[in-house]
Amino acid sequence: MDRKYLTMLAKEYPTIESAAAEIINLSAIRSLPKGTEYFFSDMHGEYEAFLHMLRSASGMIKNKIDTALGKTVSNYDRERLAALIYYPEKELKRLASAEEITDEWRSLTIYRLIIVLEAVSAKYTRSRIRKRVPEDLVYILDELLNVTDDVNKDFYYDEIINSILDTGIAESFIASLCRTIQSLSIDVLHIIGDIYDRGPRADIIMDELMKFHDIDIQWGNHDISWMGAAAGNRALIANVIRISMRYNNFDILEDGYGLNLRALSVFAAETYKDDDCALFMPSTLDDNIYDPVDTRLVAKMHKAITVIQLKLEGQLMKKYPEWEMRDRVMFDRVDFAKGTIVINGREHRLKDSSFPTVDPADPLKLSGGEEELMSVLSASFRHSEKLQRHIRFLYAHGSMYKVSNGNVLFHGCIPLDGNGELQNVWIDMAEYSGRELMDKLDDIANKAYFLPKGAEKDYARDYMLYLWCGAKSPLYGKDKMAFFERYFLDDKELHAEHYNAYYTYSENADVCRRLLGLFVSDVNKGHIINGHVPVKIKNGEHPVKADGRLFVIDGGISKAYQKTTGIAGYTLIFDSHSLNLAEHYPFIPGESERTPKIHLVERLERRANVSDTDKGQDILGQIDDLRELLRAYRTGEIKERQNRIND
């Protein structure tokens, strides 16, 4: 081993005893049960529902409460304890106003919370637990959780709890216990894409994710759209604003990210003052709390930004013929005098043909007012400190895919052709497919944001549009994004978007194993975990496919999808014993008793330890390094640094 590295390692472990002690500690950690991994997908801005899933560990905390206290505590009291754990500050305030908080309640609640905390922390080392506990409570909780057998446990608990009551810290102690239970219930959090769009406050979800101790994100096409917008892609800036207008989501734009929409409202009100913009009335799933806007003005803003997006997208689609998207340049195909468009040899009348900013001789050119507006909007996106902070977090913790403990995680698909073979994608004078394609696109996404000005950055930033809506984009995976047809044409056949062949072939177990083989060595134990495509459980679809090799966990957290799916989302839970799917009900604030249905999907042959995980392999590498350091100490190659004894 490199002597320089061993010398650096020796600074942290300066003696044989300290190195040996760490080997023993790491070996003990490898023998512990693996932590519980949670997989979420397609939150689409539904912050209340997602935060409830996170705080409740998708119903698993309630299961722990029932297991630990089911024989001694009534179901009603267990429900109230669950509500307290999920929302401690809110529940304590409610109880205080109802004058239900007494010393007896405080004492009993602390005792019950300690029992639940013991249940959720059983698989962790004491040092791991200390890292999750507020610093000022580490000693107290350490004592409560580690009472030895030769101590009268009930008496010891009573004495500590009485001291907590006497010092007046009971409520803050209870709140800290609740947050610690939440933290210890989820060891690793995997987000399989699409945090943004449709729902009201993706920024609140991002704030919560940034607090989490161990998280990775596989980008979805809606995330990429915001990432591209933050990087300066003007078509995607228009796109994220359009989607927010469509769902009347002003709070995320103005209150969440401080984006200035005044210029858009003034431009839209003036340009479309005599246009009722009836086709562009928003679909309001959630009311704006901070920025209520008259829906008639929203419709005008919606139309204004939609027209701008169609122009900007068309410019990029013409600029890059290798994208094979020339047929998606819709304004080039419109007869503005007649108000019609020809598609597949048939002429269709537009439902709205009033385009005062479009020059029929050059329909993709922005008008002077549109250019000025986009300059203002681009500057607003560029200078939004909170947006840029969230996007940097998406980059720091995100990627196109992740291999984790034998499972392969990506949002959409690995593009396949009609024969089920890997589909080649032409990028920058070369062809890519499979894992090489995913790695290349990961590199492009990073260059779009991080490179300084130059041709390479410009190309990467432009390519983010293809990642958002391109037919061979692994994040989109459909033959077209038919938003023009859905807005302007009545023909339902033209609204259809056909999925990449991956979505058919991946339901075949052999194909899944072949795709797994691109990423992992054991194709019979690993799984592909996707989001992106809502599972229509009410139509008999199931999230587990390909003989258990494929999980599709987009179950409709977004309100926009719940009528289609029949449920309100899935969580995949991978603990040391099994894989389970939590099937969620629509979220109703205050109804914590709506615990999701938990379905056992796969039971492991034996309980998985840390040694069976990627982390276990990393720890094994650390142990090998420390053994090499021990050898160097014992041969005299590196000298121990013993503490001097002062005279």
Secondary structure, 3 states (H helix, E strand, C coil): CCHHHHHHHHHHCCCHHHHHHHHHHHHHHHCCECCCEEEECCCCCCHHHHHHHHHCHHHHHHHHHHHHHCCCCCHHHHHHHHHHHHCHHHHHHHHHHCCCCCHHHHHHHHHHHHHHHHHHHCCCCHHHHHHHCCHHHHHHHHHHHCCCCCCCHHHHHHHHHHHHHHCCCHHHHHHHHHHHHHHHHCCEEEECCCCCCCCCCHHHHHHHHCCCCCEEEECCHHHHHHHHHHHCCHHHHHHHHHHHHHCCCHHHHHHHCCCCCHHHHHHHHHHCCCCCCHHHCCCCCCCCCCCCCCHHHHHHHHHHHHHHHHHHHHHHHHHCHHHCCHHHCHHHHEECCCCEEEECCEEEECCCCCCCCCCCCCCCCCCHHHHHHHHHHHHHHHHCHHHHHHHHHHHHHEECEEEECCEEEECCCCCECCCCCECCEEECCEEECHHHHHHHHHHHHHHHHHCCCCHHHHHHHHHHHHHHHCCCCCCCCECCCCHHHHHHCCCHHHHCCCECCHHHHCCCHHHHHHHHCCCCCCCCCCCEEECCCCCCHHHCCCCEEHHHCEEECCCCCCHHHHHHHCCCCEEEEECCCEEEEEECCCCCCCCCCCCCEEEEEEECCCCCEHHHCHHHHHHHHHHHHHHHHHHHHHHCCCCCCCCCCCC
